[in-house]
Amino acid sequence: MSQEHIEAMNDLLARSKEVAAAAAELPREYVLVYELTDGPVDGATVHWQLRFSPGGTTFALTPAPDADVVLRGDWRAALTAMEHSRRTGQPADDGLTTDGDIESLMAAIGKQFAIARKVATLETTFPD
């Protein structure tokens, strides 16, 4: 994801009444981070940060030391699995390891996560 992609997603999220309504139900901010190694630019680590709060949902391309959950793994394996899931509607093994209680996090943010995904998913070409 490029910074332009993130800005477009954040704009869609900020303008969505549905996202705002779901966000208002949250008792606090929750942070989910992807930390993906061997990224496309010189093998650098890629960070995807998702913040779910009573004020809304935002994405960023920076680390988040305050993350509730960190998903770690290989960039290419994760993207390959995401593309497979997007194409087929079926889950795929992404090889990610989890640091934190993902079940509790998803129980707390599940509704907002689903709405945010629906509102801010943009057509993307995944690299080969």
Protein Blocks (a to p, Z undefined) as FASTA:
>chain_A
ZZklmmmmmmmmmmpmklmmmmmmpgbdcddddddehifbhoiacdddddddfkbccddf
bdcfkbfbdcdddfklmmmmmmmmmmnopacdehiacedjfklmmmmmmmmmmmmmmmmm
ccddddZZ
